[in-house]
Amino acid sequence: MTPKEAIEKIKAAIGLSETPETKLATAKLLDGTEISYDELIVGSMIYDAEGAPLADGEYVMEDNTKLVVAAGAIAEIVAPESEVEVTVEAEAEVEAAITPDSPVEDAVSLINSLEERVIALEGIVAELVGAVQANMSETEAKLSEIASAPSAVSVTMGAQPAAEKTRFERISQALDAMAKSK
């Protein structure tokens, strides 16, 4: 998606789209009243012939589709009895058209295979998480043990024997002595 397309999509989502308004579909009720709507779906606004939101109530369209309107929007759509029978017949035709070699069956098979793989991977991930947590607990215990143990080397400052003095210390003493003699 290009940046321009993304901007247009955002504008459309918040209602600032510069695209022309969509033309409303029209239909008639059984009593002859003309209505208009964006889409004949639940939630879509529905208007009377003057463009005012339709009053709350039940309306029957010329094709016997019943609409329930609330707050100017379609709250429910009840299809006429004859359409339900056609839908059932259409579903039966679709089921008969699906054969074992059909792309739909292949897609279902692929989805089932992927679901099995996801379940297997979830098990592996759970095992790995358990192993990491056990390893972390073991490491924390070792670190705690190390932190509470006394230091093996004690450091003491004291006078060193003259033979063990470093060259720097001898030079430093010689300079001190020269400074005092002046």
N, C-alpha and C positions, 0 to 999 in steps of 0.2 A: 504494500500500500504506500502510495506516495504521500509526502507531507500534505499536499493540497487535498488529496482525498480524505486524509485523516481529519483535517480541519473542517471540511464539509460535513463529514460524518458527525463530528462533535457539534457543529452548528445545528444540524438536523435534530440531534438528540435533545438539545436544550431549547429548540424552537426558534432559532435564529437563522434558519436555512433561507437562502436567497432563491431557492427553487420555487417555481410558480405553484400556487395552491392546486391540490388535486381536485379534479371534478367529482362532485358527489354523484353517487348512483341514485336513481329514483325508482320508486315503486308505488303501487296503489293499494290502499286498504279495501276491504270488501265494501265499505260504505262509499268508496270513490275518492276518499281523501288521498292526496298525493303526499308522499313522504320522501325524504332523502337521507343518505348516510354515506360514510366513507367506505365501510365494509360491513357486510351483514354478519358480524361476529359479536360475541358477548364483550361488552366494554366499549364498543364503538358508539359515538354520539349519533343521535337520530333527530331529524328536524321535520317540522311541518312545512307546508307549501310556502310560508312566509320566511322560512329560515330560522324560526324560533325553536328551541329545544322542545321536543314532544313531551306532553304532560305525562306524569306517572300513570300507569295503568296497563291493561292488556289490549293488544290490537291484533287483528287478524288480517293478513295480507290476502290479495286476490288468489294466490296459490294455496290458501288455507294454512300457511305457516303462521303460527301464533308467536307474537313478540310480547315480552314483558319488559316495560320501560320503567326505570327508576332514576331520578335525578337527571333526566335527559339522555340517558345512555341505555343501551340494550343490556338488560340484566339476565334475560333468558330467551332462548329460541327453542320453540317446540315445533318440530317438523310434522307435516301432515302424515296421517296413517299410511298413505300409499307410498310415500318416499321411504318409509322404514322397510317396507317389503322389498322395494327395489334395491336398497342397500344390502339387505340380507342376501338377495340373489346375487348381487355383484360380489360380495365376499365369498360366496360359494364358488363362483366362477374363478376368482383369483386363487382360491385354494386348489381347485382342479388344475389350474395352469401351472402350479408349482410341481416340478418333477424333480427326482433326485439329482438330475444333471443340471438343474437350473442355477443361474447365478445367485438367486436368493438362498438356495440350499447351501451353496458354496460359502456365501457370506455368513450364514448361521454357523456352519461348521468351523469357519475361521474364527468367529467370535468365541465359540465354545473352546477351541484350542487355546486362544489367547487368555481366556479366563483361567484355564488350567495352569498355564505358564505363570500367570500373575500369582495364583495361589501358591505355586511351588516357590517362586521368588520371595514371596512374603515369608515363607517358612525359613528359607536360607537367610534372609535379612534378620529374622528374629534370632536365629542361632548365632549369627555374627555379632549382633548387639549384645547377646548374653555373654559371649566369649570376651568381648571388649570390656564389658562391665566387670567381669571376674578379674581380668588382667589389671584393670585400673584399681580395683580393691586391693589386689596383691601388691601392686606398686606403691599404693598409699601406705600400706602396712609397713613395707620395707623402708620407705622414706621416714615414716614416723619413728621407727626403730633407730634409724641412723641419726635422726635429729635429737633423740633423747639420750644417745650414748655419749659418754664423756670423750673429750678430745684425747687422742693417743699421745700427742706431743705437747709437753708443757713448755711454755716459753717463759724464761726467767732472765731478768736483766741484772747484771751484777758486774763486779770487777773481773776483768779478764786477766789472766796471767800476762806478764809483760812480753813473754815470748810469742803469745798469740795475738798481739796487737797488730792491726793491719798497717800497711804502709801509710795510709791516709792518717791514721791516728798518730803515728810517729812523726809525720810531717807537721801535723797540727800541734803537737806538743813542742816541737822544735820552734815553730813560729811563736807560740805563746812564751816560750822561754826567752826568745830574742826580744820580744816586745817588752817583757818585764825588765830586761837588762838595760834598756835605754833609758 
